[in-house]
Amino acid sequence: MKRVTLFSGHYGSGKTNIAVNYAMKLNALGLPTAIADLDTVNPYFRTKDSETVLSKAGIRVISLPFANTNIDLPSLSSEVYSLVQQHREYAVLDIGGDDDGAYALGRFTPFILEENNYDHFFVVNFFRPMTPDAESAAEYIADIEKACGIKFTGIVNNSNLGEETTAALIKSTFREADRLSELSDLPVAMTAAREDIAEELNRADIFSLKLQKKYW
């Protein structure tokens, strides 16, 4: 496990749900964990939606001061700076969608690169209209890397159709994920699947998910 783990991707790819589950996994391993929501662009879900569950588990939650309101201001807490500079906790960062959202990460890039103890995962959902194939997803990888200045280290295949997702549906995207791996020269680090169907996939890279709920 790297000390800093970043999740980026296209809007609606499921970054936040992955980030929340990953923070819970780190916490379950007994590691001091914090999760920061850097999504300054209007998102589908916010890390703050799971704040009660995360905080109860002992995970520190850092979110925008106006999260879950109708105010959308690109302000970031100084707590994020302490998270990337002080190295006291394992940090999970939920990055805004596309290159627009990735610009917010840029101000923290020098600290992350200096420590050089990070993973930056590209989260892809091949059932989203803007990333239906490896070629389109590869374009987003290039754009996000350019915007934030941090190269990706792996791919998270989070292809799903919400509650309608089946194991067979996820299996149908394995080949496309492998193609994206070839195009980007990045490994498929995880294949995410809802916990009730994860075992059906019978793969070593399966990351079992509890779906994030909205509390507001």
ROSE-4610 file (N, C-alpha, C; in Angstrom, 1 decimal, always signed):
// ROSE-4610
residu = [M/M/M/K/K/K/R/R/R/V/V/V/T/T/T/L/L/L/F/F/F/S/S/S/G/G/G/H/H/H/Y/Y/Y/G/G/G/S/S/S/G/G/G/K/K/K/T/T/T/N/N/N/I/I/I/A/A/A/V/V/V/N/N/N/Y/Y/Y/A/A/A/M/M/M/K/K/K/L/L/L/N/N/N/A/A/A/L/L/L/G/G/G/L/L/L/P/P/P/T/T/T/A/A/A/I/I/I/A/A/A/D/D/D/L/L/L/D/D/D/T/T/T/V/V/V/N/N/N/P/P/P/Y/Y/Y/F/F/F/R/R/R/T/T/T/K/K/K/D/D/D/S/S/S/E/E/E/T/T/T/V/V/V/L/L/L/S/S/S/K/K/K/A/A/A/G/G/G/I/I/I/R/R/R/V/V/V/I/I/I/S/S/S/L/L/L/P/P/P/F/F/F/A/A/A/N/N/N/T/T/T/N/N/N/I/I/I/D/D/D/L/L/L/P/P/P/S/S/S/L/L/L/S/S/S/S/S/S/E/E/E/V/V/V/Y/Y/Y/S/S/S/L/L/L/V/V/V/Q/Q/Q/Q/Q/Q/H/H/H/R/R/R/E/E/E/Y/Y/Y/A/A/A/V/V/V/L/L/L/D/D/D/I/I/I/G/G/G/G/G/G/D/D/D/D/D/D/D/D/D/G/G/G/A/A/A/Y/Y/Y/A/A/A/L/L/L/G/G/G/R/R/R/F/F/F/T/T/T/P/P/P/F/F/F/I/I/I/L/L/L/E/E/E/E/E/E/N/N/N/N/N/N/Y/Y/Y/D/D/D/H/H/H/F/F/F/F/F/F/V/V/V/V/V/V/N/N/N/F/F/F/F/F/F/R/R/R/P/P/P/M/M/M/T/T/T/P/P/P/D/D/D/A/A/A/E/E/E/S/S/S/A/A/A/A/A/A/E/E/E/Y/Y/Y/I/I/I/A/A/A/D/D/D/I/I/I/E/E/E/K/K/K/A/A/A/C/C/C/G/G/G/I/I/I/K/K/K/F/F/F/T/T/T/G/G/G/I/I/I/V/V/V/N/N/N/N/N/N/S/S/S/N/N/N/L/L/L/G/G/G/E/E/E/E/E/E/T/T/T/T/T/T/A/A/A/A/A/A/L/L/L/I/I/I/K/K/K/S/S/S/T/T/T/F/F/F/R/R/R/E/E/E/A/A/A/D/D/D/R/R/R/L/L/L/S/S/S/E/E/E/L/L/L/S/S/S/D/D/D/L/L/L/P/P/P/V/V/V/A/A/A/M/M/M/T/T/T/A/A/A/A/A/A/R/R/R/E/E/E/D/D/D/I/I/I/A/A/A/E/E/E/E/E/E/L/L/L/N/N/N/R/R/R/A/A/A/D/D/D/I/I/I/F/F/F/S/S/S/L/L/L/K/K/K/L/L/L/Q/Q/Q/K/K/K/K/K/K/Y/Y/Y/W/W/W]
num = [1/1/1/2/2/2/3/3/3/4/4/4/5/5/5/6/6/6/7/7/7/8/8/8/9/9/9/10/10/10/11/11/11/12/12/12/13/13/13/14/14/14/15/15/15/16/16/16/17/17/17/18/18/18/19/19/19/20/20/20/21/21/21/22/22/22/23/23/23/24/24/24/25/25/25/26/26/26/27/27/27/28/28/28/29/29/29/30/30/30/31/31/31/32/32/32/33/33/33/34/34/34/35/35/35/36/36/36/37/37/37/38/38/38/39/39/39/40/40/40/41/41/41/42/42/42/43/43/43/44/44/44/45/45/45/46/46/46/47/47/47/48/48/48/49/49/49/50/50/50/51/51/51/52/52/52/53/53/53/54/54/54/55/55/55/56/56/56/57/57/57/58/58/58/59/59/59/60/60/60/61/61/61/62/62/62/63/63/63/64/64/64/65/65/65/66/66/66/67/67/67/68/68/68/69/69/69/70/70/70/71/71/71/72/72/72/73/73/73/74/74/74/75/75/75/76/76/76/77/77/77/78/78/78/79/79/79/80/80/80/81/81/81/82/82/82/83/83/83/84/84/84/85/85/85/86/86/86/87/87/87/88/88/88/89/89/89/90/90/90/91/91/91/92/92/92/93/93/93/94/94/94/95/95/95/96/96/96/97/97/97/98/98/98/99/99/99/100/100/100/101/101/101/102/102/102/103/103/103/104/104/104/105/105/105/106/106/106/107/107/107/108/108/108/109/109/109/110/110/110/111/111/111/112/112/112/113/113/113/114/114/114/115/115/115/116/116/116/117/117/117/118/118/118/119/119/119/120/120/120/121/121/121/122/122/122/123/123/123/124/124/124/125/125/125/126/126/126/127/127/127/128/128/128/129/129/129/130/130/130/131/131/131/132/132/132/133/133/133/134/134/134/135/135/135/136/136/136/137/137/137/138/138/138/139/139/139/140/140/140/141/141/141/142/142/142/143/143/143/144/144/144/145/145/145/146/146/146/147/147/147/148/148/148/149/149/149/150/150/150/151/151/151/152/152/152/153/153/153/154/154/154/155/155/155/156/156/156/157/157/157/158/158/158/159/159/159/160/160/160/161/161/161/162/162/162/163/163/163/164/164/164/165/165/165/166/166/166/167/167/167/168/168/168/169/169/169/170/170/170/171/171/171/172/172/172/173/173/173/174/174/174/175/175/175/176/176/176/177/177/177/178/178/178/179/179/179/180/180/180/181/181/181/182/182/182/183/183/183/184/184/184/185/185/185/186/186/186/187/187/187/188/188/188/189/189/189/190/190/190/191/191/191/192/192/192/193/193/193/194/194/194/195/195/195/196/196/196/197/197/197/198/198/198/199/199/199/200/200/200/201/201/201/202/202/202/203/203/203/204/204/204/205/205/205/206/206/206/207/207/207/208/208/208/209/209/209/210/210/210/211/211/211/212/212/212/213/213/213/214/214/214/215/215/215/216/216/216]
x = [+0.8/+0.0/+0.9/+0.6/+1.3/+0.7/+1.5/+0.9/-0.2/+0.0/-1.0/-1.6/-2.9/-3.6/-4.6/-4.5/-5.3/-6.2/-7.5/-8.4/-8.9/-8.7/-9.1/-9.9/-10.6/-11.3/-12.4/-13.1/-14.2/-15.4/-16.2/-17.3/-18.2/-18.6/-19.6/-18.9/-17.5/-16.8/-16.9/-17.3/-17.4/-16.2/-15.4/-14.2/-14.5/-15.6/-15.9/-16.2/-17.0/-17.4/-16.1/-15.2/-14.0/-13.1/-13.0/-12.2/-12.7/-14.0/-14.6/-14.3/-14.5/-14.2/-12.7/-11.9/-10.4/-10.0/-10.6/-10.2/-10.7/-11.9/-12.3/-11.4/-10.9/-10.0/-8.7/-8.1/-6.9/-7.2/-8.3/-8.7/-8.8/-9.4/-9.6/-8.2/-7.2/-5.8/-5.1/-5.8/-5.3/-4.4/-4.5/-3.7/-4.4/-3.7/-4.4/-4.7/-6.0/-6.5/-7.2/-7.0/-7.8/-8.2/-9.4/-9.9/-10.2/-9.8/-10.0/-10.8/-11.8/-12.6/-12.1/-11.4/-10.9/-11.7/-12.9/-13.8/-14.4/-13.8/-14.3/-15.3/-15.5/-16.4/-17.7/-18.8/-20.1/-20.1/-20.1/-20.0/-21.3/-21.3/-22.5/-22.7/-21.6/-21.6/-20.5/-20.6/-19.5/-19.1/-17.8/-17.3/-18.1/-18.5/-19.2/-20.5/-21.0/-22.2/-22.0/-20.8/-20.4/-19.7/-19.7/-19.0/-19.3/-20.6/-21.0/-20.4/-20.5/-19.9/-18.4/-17.7/-16.3/-15.8/-16.4/-16.0/-16.2/-17.3/-17.6/-16.5/-15.9/-14.9/-13.5/-13.4/-12.2/-11.4/-12.0/-11.4/-11.6/-10.6/-10.7/-11.2/-12.2/-12.8/-12.5/-11.9/-11.7/-12.5/-13.4/-14.2/-14.4/-14.8/-15.0/-16.0/-15.8/-16.7/-18.2/-18.4/-19.8/-20.3/-19.7/-20.1/-21.6/-22.4/-23.8/-24.7/-24.3/-25.1/-25.3/-26.1/-26.2/-25.1/-24.1/-23.0/-21.9/-21.3/-20.2/-19.0/-18.2/-17.0/-15.7/-14.7/-13.5/-12.5/-12.9/-12.0/-11.6/-10.3/-9.8/-9.3/-9.5/-9.1/-7.6/-7.1/-5.6/-5.3/-6.3/-6.1/-5.5/-5.8/-5.3/-3.8/-3.3/-1.9/-1.2/-1.8/-1.2/-1.1/-2.2/-2.3/-1.1/-0.8/+0.3/+1.7/+1.8/+3.1/+3.6/+2.7/+3.1/+3.3/+2.7/+3.0/+2.6/+1.6/+1.2/+0.1/-0.6/-1.8/-1.6/-2.3/-2.5/-3.6/-3.3/-4.2/-4.9/-6.2/-6.9/-7.5/-7.2/-7.7/-8.6/-9.8/-10.9/-10.8/-10.3/-10.0/-11.2/-11.4/-12.6/-12.5/-13.6/-13.7/-13.0/-12.4/-11.7/-10.5/-10.0/-8.9/-9.2/-10.5/-10.9/-10.8/-11.3/-11.2/-9.8/-9.0/-7.6/-6.7/-7.1/-6.3/-6.2/-7.2/-7.2/-6.1/-5.7/-4.7/-3.3/-3.2/-1.9/-1.1/-1.8/-1.2/-0.5/-1.0/-0.4/+0.7/+0.8/+1.6/+3.1/+3.7/+5.1/+5.4/+4.4/+4.6/+4.5/+3.5/+3.3/+4.5/+5.0/+6.1/+7.4/+7.6/+8.8/+8.8/+7.7/+7.6/+7.8/+7.2/+7.3/+6.8/+5.7/+5.1/+3.6/+3.2/+1.8/+1.5/+0.2/-0.4/-1.5/-1.5/-2.6/-3.3/-4.6/-5.4/-6.4/-6.5/-7.5/-8.7/-9.8/-11.0/-11.8/-12.2/-12.9/-14.2/-15.2/-16.5/-16.8/-16.6/-16.8/-18.3/-19.2/-20.6/-21.0/-20.1/-20.4/-20.2/-21.1/-21.1/-19.8/-19.0/-17.8/-16.6/-16.7/-15.6/-16.1/-16.6/-17.1/-16.1/-14.8/-13.8/-12.4/-11.4/-10.1/-9.5/-9.8/-9.2/-9.7/-11.0/-11.5/-11.0/-10.9/-10.4/-9.0/-8.2/-6.8/-6.6/-7.5/-7.5/-7.6/-8.6/-8.8/-7.6/-6.9/-5.7/-4.7/-4.4/-3.5/-3.8/-5.1/-5.6/-5.4/-5.8/-5.7/-4.3/-3.4/-2.0/-1.4/-1.7/-1.2/-1.8/-3.0/-3.6/-3.0/-2.8/-2.3/-0.8/-0.2/+1.3/+1.7/+0.8/+1.2/+0.7/+1.7/+1.4/+0.6/-0.3/-1.0/-0.1/-0.4/+0.3/-0.5/-1.8/-2.6/-4.0/-4.8/-6.2/-7.1/-8.2/-9.3/-10.5/-10.8/-11.9/-13.2/-13.9/-15.2/-16.4/-16.4/-17.5/-18.7/-19.8/-21.0/-22.2/-23.4/-24.7/-25.5/-24.8/-25.5/-26.1/-27.3/-28.0/-28.2/-28.2/-28.4/-27.2/-26.1/-24.8/-24.8/-24.3/-24.1/-22.7/-22.3/-20.9/-20.6/-21.6/-21.4/-21.1/-21.8/-21.7/-20.2/-19.7/-18.3/-17.3/-17.6/-16.7/-16.6/-17.7/-17.7/-16.7/-16.2/-15.3/-13.8/-13.6/-12.2/-11.3/-11.7/-10.9/-10.6/-11.6/-11.5/-10.5/-10.6/-9.6/-8.2/-8.0/-6.7/-6.2/-7.1/-6.7/-6.3/-7.0/-6.6/-5.2/-5.0/-3.7/-2.6/-2.8/-1.8/-1.6/-2.7/-2.5/-1.8/-2.1/-1.5/-0.3/+0.1/+1.2/+1.0/-0.2/-0.5/-1.2/-0.9/-1.5/-2.9/-3.8/-5.1/-4.9/-4.9/-4.6/-5.8/-7.0/-8.2/-9.3/-10.2/-11.5/-12.5/-13.3/-14.3/-15.6/-16.2/-17.4/-18.2/-19.5/-20.4/-20.2/-20.2/-19.8/-20.6/-21.9/-22.7/-22.4/-21.6/-21.3/-19.8/-19.0/-17.5/-17.0/-17.5/-17.0/-17.2/-18.2/-18.5/-17.5/-16.7/-15.7/-14.5/-14.1/-13.0/-11.7/-11.4/-10.1/-9.3/-8.0/-7.2/-7.2/-7.6/-7.6/-8.9/-9.9/-11.2/-11.2/-11.8/-12.0/-13.4/-13.8/-15.2/-15.7/-16.9/-17.4/-18.8/-18.9/-20.2/-20.6/-21.7/-22.1/-22.4/-21.8/-22.0/-23.5/-24.0/-25.4/-25.3/-26.4/-26.6/-27.4/-26.9/-27.5/-28.1/-28.3/-28.8/-29.8]
y = [-1.2/+0.0/+1.3/+2.2/+3.4/+4.4/+5.4/+6.2/+7.1/+7.6/+8.4/+7.6/+7.6/+6.9/+7.9/+8.2/+9.1/+8.4/+8.8/+8.2/+9.3/+9.2/+10.1/+9.4/+10.1/+9.5/+10.4/+9.9/+10.7/+10.8/+11.9/+12.1/+10.9/+10.5/+9.3/+8.0/+8.0/+6.7/+5.9/+6.5/+5.9/+6.1/+7.1/+7.4/+7.5/+8.2/+8.5/+7.2/+6.3/+5.0/+4.2/+4.2/+3.4/+4.0/+5.3/+6.0/+5.7/+5.7/+5.5/+4.0/+3.1/+1.7/+1.4/+2.1/+1.9/+2.4/+3.6/+4.1/+3.2/+2.6/+1.6/+0.3/+0.0/-1.2/-0.9/+0.3/+0.7/+0.7/+1.3/+1.4/+0.0/-0.9/-2.3/-3.0/-2.6/-3.1/-2.5/-1.6/-1.0/+0.2/+0.8/+1.9/+3.2/+4.2/+5.5/+6.1/+6.4/+6.7/+8.0/+8.8/+10.0/+10.0/+10.6/+10.7/+12.1/+12.6/+14.0/+14.1/+14.9/+15.1/+16.4/+16.2/+17.3/+17.7/+17.2/+17.4/+18.8/+19.8/+21.1/+21.4/+20.3/+20.4/+19.7/+20.2/+19.6/+18.1/+17.3/+15.9/+15.2/+13.9/+13.0/+12.6/+12.3/+11.9/+12.6/+12.8/+13.4/+12.4/+12.5/+11.7/+12.0/+13.3/+13.7/+12.9/+12.3/+11.4/+10.3/+9.8/+8.7/+9.2/+10.4/+11.0/+10.3/+10.0/+9.4/+8.0/+7.2/+5.9/+5.9/+6.8/+6.9/+7.3/+8.4/+8.9/+7.9/+7.2/+6.2/+5.1/+4.8/+3.8/+4.4/+5.7/+6.3/+6.9/+7.1/+7.7/+9.2/+9.9/+11.4/+11.8/+12.6/+13.1/+14.5/+14.8/+16.2/+16.5/+17.4/+17.8/+19.3/+19.7/+21.1/+21.7/+22.9/+23.5/+23.6/+23.6/+23.7/+22.5/+21.3/+20.1/+19.8/+19.2/+18.9/+20.1/+21.2/+22.4/+22.8/+23.9/+24.3/+25.4/+25.5/+26.5/+25.7/+26.1/+25.4/+26.3/+26.3/+27.2/+26.4/+26.7/+25.9/+26.2/+26.0/+26.3/+25.0/+24.9/+23.7/+23.9/+23.0/+23.2/+23.1/+23.8/+23.7/+22.3/+21.6/+20.2/+19.3/+19.6/+18.8/+19.0/+20.2/+20.4/+19.6/+19.6/+18.9/+17.4/+16.9/+15.5/+15.1/+15.9/+15.5/+15.9/+16.8/+17.2/+16.5/+16.1/+15.6/+14.1/+13.4/+11.9/+11.1/+11.6/+10.9/+9.9/+10.0/+9.2/+8.6/+7.5/+7.0/+7.9/+8.5/+9.5/+8.9/+9.0/+8.7/+10.0/+10.3/+11.5/+11.2/+11.8/+11.7/+12.9/+12.7/+13.9/+14.1/+15.4/+15.8/+15.2/+15.1/+14.5/+15.2/+14.4/+14.8/+15.8/+16.5/+17.3/+18.6/+19.1/+20.2/+20.0/+18.9/+18.5/+18.3/+17.7/+17.4/+18.6/+19.8/+21.0/+21.3/+20.9/+21.2/+20.4/+19.3/+18.5/+19.1/+19.9/+20.5/+21.2/+21.9/+22.6/+21.7/+20.4/+19.5/+18.6/+18.7/+17.8/+17.8/+19.0/+18.9/+18.1/+18.2/+17.5/+15.9/+15.6/+14.2/+13.6/+14.3/+13.8/+13.7/+14.7/+14.7/+13.5/+13.2/+12.0/+10.7/+10.7/+9.6/+8.3/+8.3/+7.1/+7.1/+7.1/+7.2/+6.2/+6.0/+5.4/+6.3/+6.4/+7.3/+6.4/+6.1/+5.1/+5.8/+5.4/+5.9/+5.0/+5.5/+4.7/+4.9/+3.7/+3.7/+2.9/+3.4/+2.7/+2.6/+1.5/+1.4/+1.5/+1.6/+1.8/+3.2/+4.1/+5.6/+6.0/+6.9/+7.3/+7.9/+8.6/+9.2/+8.3/+7.1/+6.2/+4.8/+4.6/+3.3/+2.3/+2.8/+1.9/+2.4/+1.5/+1.8/+3.1/+3.4/+4.5/+5.8/+5.9/+7.1/+7.3/+6.2/+6.2/+6.7/+6.2/+6.6/+8.1/+8.7/+10.2/+10.9/+10.4/+11.0/+10.8/+9.7/+9.5/+10.5/+10.8/+11.8/+13.2/+13.5/+14.9/+15.1/+14.1/+14.2/+14.3/+13.5/+13.5/+14.9/+15.5/+16.8/+17.9/+17.7/+18.8/+18.8/+17.6/+17.5/+17.3/+16.8/+16.7/+15.4/+14.5/+13.2/+12.1/+11.2/+10.1/+9.1/+8.4/+7.3/+6.1/+5.3/+4.0/+2.8/+2.9/+1.8/+2.1/+1.1/+1.3/+0.5/+1.1/+0.5/+0.3/-0.9/-1.2/-1.2/-0.1/+0.0/+0.0/-0.8/-0.8/-1.4/-0.7/-1.1/-0.4/-0.9/-0.2/-0.1/+0.2/+0.4/-0.9/-0.9/-2.0/-3.1/-2.7/-3.7/-4.5/-4.2/-4.9/-6.4/-7.2/-8.6/-9.0/-10.2/-10.6/-10.8/-11.2/-11.4/-10.1/-9.0/-7.7/-7.2/-7.4/-7.0/-7.8/-9.1/-10.0/-9.5/-8.9/-8.5/-7.3/-6.7/-5.5/-5.9/-7.2/-7.6/-7.3/-7.6/-7.5/-6.0/-5.1/-3.7/-3.1/-3.6/-3.1/-3.5/-4.7/-5.2/-4.3/-3.9/-3.1/-1.7/-1.2/+0.1/+0.0/-1.2/-1.4/-1.4/-2.0/-2.0/-0.6/+0.2/+1.5/+2.5/+2.3/+3.3/+2.8/+1.6/+0.9/+1.0/+0.8/+0.8/-0.6/-1.2/-2.4/-2.2/-3.2/-3.2/-3.6/-2.6/-2.9/-3.5/-3.1/-3.6/-3.7/-4.7/-4.8/-4.7/-3.7/-3.4/-4.1/-4.7/-5.4/-5.3/-5.1/-5.1/-6.4/-6.3/-7.4/-8.7/-8.5/-9.7/-10.5/-9.9/-10.6/-10.8/-10.2/-10.2/-11.6/-12.6/-13.9/-14.6/-14.3/-14.9/-14.7/-13.6/-13.2/-14.0/-14.5/-15.5/-14.9/-13.7/-13.1/-12.6/-12.6/-12.2/-10.7/-9.9/-8.4/-7.8/-8.7/-8.2/-7.3/-6.1/-5.3/-5.2/-5.8/-5.9/-4.6/-4.2/-2.8/-2.9/-2.0/-1.7/-0.4/-0.4/+0.8/+2.0/+3.2/+4.4/+4.8/+5.3/+5.8/+7.3/+7.9/+9.3/+9.6/+10.5/+10.8/+12.1/+12.8/+14.1/+14.3]
z = [+0.0/+0.0/+0.0/-0.9/-0.9/+0.1/+0.6/+1.6/+1.0/-0.2/-0.9/-2.1/-2.1/-3.3/-3.9/-5.2/-5.9/-6.8/-6.9/-7.9/-8.8/-10.1/-11.1/-12.2/-13.0/-14.1/-14.7/-15.6/-16.2/-15.2/-15.4/-14.6/-14.6/-13.4/-13.3/-13.4/-13.4/-13.5/-12.2/-11.1/-9.8/-8.9/-9.2/-8.4/-6.9/-6.5/-5.1/-4.4/-5.1/-4.4/-4.2/-5.2/-5.1/-4.0/-3.9/-2.9/-1.5/-1.3/+0.0/+0.4/-0.5/-0.2/+0.1/-0.7/-0.5/+0.9/+1.3/+2.6/+3.7/+3.5/+4.5/+4.5/+3.4/+3.4/+4.1/+3.9/+4.6/+6.1/+6.5/+7.9/+8.5/+7.8/+8.3/+8.5/+7.8/+8.0/+9.2/+9.9/+11.0/+10.7/+9.5/+9.1/+9.4/+10.0/+10.2/+8.9/+8.6/+7.3/+7.3/+6.2/+5.9/+4.5/+4.2/+2.8/+2.5/+1.4/+1.0/-0.3/-0.3/-1.5/-2.2/-3.3/-4.1/-5.3/-5.3/-6.4/-6.4/-7.0/-7.1/-8.2/-9.0/-10.1/-9.7/-10.0/-9.6/-9.9/-8.8/-8.9/-8.9/-9.2/-9.0/-7.5/-6.9/-5.5/-4.8/-3.5/-2.8/-1.7/-1.3/-0.2/+1.1/+1.2/+2.4/+2.6/+1.5/+1.6/+2.6/+2.7/+3.5/+4.8/+5.1/+6.2/+7.5/+7.8/+9.1/+9.2/+8.1/+8.2/+8.3/+7.6/+7.6/+9.0/+9.5/+10.8/+11.9/+11.8/+12.9/+12.8/+11.7/+11.5/+12.0/+12.2/+12.6/+11.5/+10.3/+9.2/+9.1/+9.0/+9.0/+7.6/+7.5/+6.3/+6.1/+4.9/+4.6/+3.3/+3.4/+2.2/+2.1/+0.9/+0.7/+1.7/+2.1/+3.1/+2.7/+1.4/+0.9/+0.3/+0.6/+0.0/+0.5/-0.4/-0.2/+0.1/-0.5/-0.6/-2.0/-2.3/-3.7/-4.0/-3.1/-3.4/-3.9/-5.0/-5.6/-5.8/-4.8/-4.8/-4.8/-5.7/-5.7/-4.6/-3.4/-2.3/-1.6/-1.2/-0.6/+0.7/+1.6/+3.0/+3.2/+4.1/+4.4/+5.0/+5.4/+5.9/+4.9/+3.6/+2.5/+2.4/+2.6/+2.6/+3.7/+4.9/+6.0/+5.7/+5.0/+4.6/+3.7/+2.7/+1.8/+2.3/+3.3/+3.7/+5.0/+5.9/+7.2/+7.3/+6.4/+6.3/+7.5/+8.2/+9.4/+9.2/+8.0/+7.7/+6.3/+6.1/+4.7/+4.1/+3.0/+2.4/+1.1/+1.0/-0.2/-0.7/-2.0/-2.6/-3.7/-3.6/-4.6/-5.5/-6.7/-7.6/-8.5/-8.8/-9.7/-11.1/-11.8/-13.0/-14.1/-15.0/-16.2/-15.9/-16.9/-16.7/-15.9/-16.1/-15.3/-13.8/-13.4/-11.9/-11.5/-12.4/-12.0/-11.8/-12.3/-12.1/-10.6/-9.8/-8.4/-7.7/-8.2/-7.7/-7.9/-8.9/-9.3/-8.2/-7.3/-6.2/-5.2/-5.1/-4.2/-4.9/-6.2/-6.9/-6.5/-6.2/-5.8/-4.5/-3.6/-2.3/-2.5/-3.4/-3.7/-4.4/-5.4/-6.2/-5.3/-4.5/-3.6/-2.7/-2.1/-1.2/-2.0/-3.2/-4.1/-3.5/-2.8/-2.2/-2.5/-3.8/-4.2/-5.3/-5.4/-6.6/-7.1/-8.4/-9.1/-10.0/-9.7/-10.4/-11.3/-12.6/-13.5/-13.4/-13.0/-12.8/-14.1/-14.7/-16.0/-15.9/-16.4/-16.6/-18.1/-18.7/-20.1/-20.5/-19.6/-19.9/-19.8/-19.6/-19.6/-21.1/-21.5/-23.0/-23.5/-22.6/-23.1/-23.0/-22.4/-22.3/-22.7/-23.9/-24.3/-24.8/-25.0/-25.5/-24.9/-25.2/-24.7/-25.3/-26.6/-27.2/-26.6/-26.3/-25.7/-24.3/-23.5/-22.2/-22.1/-23.1/-23.2/-23.4/-24.1/-24.3/-22.9/-22.1/-20.8/-19.9/-20.0/-19.2/-19.6/-20.8/-21.3/-20.8/-20.9/-20.5/-19.0/-18.2/-16.8/-16.3/-16.9/-16.5/-16.8/-17.9/-18.3/-17.4/-16.9/-16.1/-14.7/-14.1/-12.7/-12.5/-13.6/-13.5/-12.8/-12.5/-11.9/-12.8/-13.2/-14.1/-13.4/-14.1/-13.6/-13.3/-12.4/-12.1/-12.3/-12.5/-12.8/-13.2/-13.6/-14.0/-13.1/-12.7/-12.0/-13.0/-13.3/-14.1/-13.3/-13.3/-12.5/-13.4/-14.5/-15.4/-14.7/-14.8/-14.1/-14.6/-14.3/-14.6/-13.3/-12.3/-11.0/-10.5/-10.0/-9.5/-10.5/-11.8/-12.9/-13.2/-12.6/-12.9/-12.6/-13.5/-13.2/-13.4/-12.9/-13.1/-14.6/-15.4/-16.8/-17.5/-17.0/-17.6/-17.4/-16.2/-15.9/-16.7/-16.8/-17.6/-19.0/-19.5/-20.9/-21.2/-20.1/-20.2/-20.0/-19.7/-19.4/-20.6/-21.8/-23.0/-23.2/-23.0/-23.2/-22.2/-21.0/-19.9/-20.3/-20.9/-21.3/-22.4/-23.3/-24.5/-23.9/-23.0/-22.4/-21.7/-21.1/-20.5/-21.5/-22.6/-23.7/-24.3/-24.5/-25.1/-24.1/-22.8/-21.9/-21.2/-21.4/-20.7/-19.2/-18.7/-17.3/-17.0/-15.8/-15.4/-15.0/-15.1/-14.5/-13.1/-12.2/-10.8/-10.0/-10.4/-9.7/-10.7/-10.5/-11.2/-10.1/-10.1/-9.0/-9.3/-8.2/-8.4/-7.0/-7.2/-6.0/-5.2/-3.9/-3.0/-3.2/-3.7/-3.8/-5.1/-6.0/-7.3/-7.4/-6.5/-6.6/-6.7/-5.9/-5.9/-7.2/-8.0/-9.2/-10.3/-10.1/-11.2/-11.1/-9.9/-9.8/-10.4/-10.0/-10.4/-9.2/-9.3/-8.2/-8.0/-9.0/-8.8/-8.4/-8.1/-7.7/-6.4/-6.5/-5.4/-5.1/-4.0/-3.6/-3.0/-3.5/-3.1/-2.4/-1.4/-0.8/-1.5/-2.1/-2.8/-1.9/-2.2/-1.4/-1.5/-0.4/-0.3/-0.2/-0.6/-0.4/+0.8/+1.7/+3.0/+3.0/+1.9/+1.9/+0.8]
